[in-house]
């Protein structure tokens, strides 16, 4: 099983954990609200978990252009 962290904006992989078993508590997923969980976590059919996060480049772009927070996708 893999836990893949990918950027919610550009789709780039930020990191990956390859472990046979990973507890949701170890990842901090138990602290998310139901709404946050629906928005951020996907369980793939092969058992992998994809967690939507934000990469360093998109984070910097949002800091420089706060109006981008209003957009679902600010990349062209």
Secondary structure by P-SEA (a helix, b strand, c coil): cbbbbbbccccccccccccccccccccccccccaaaaaaccccccccbbbbbbbcaaaaaaaaacccccccccccc
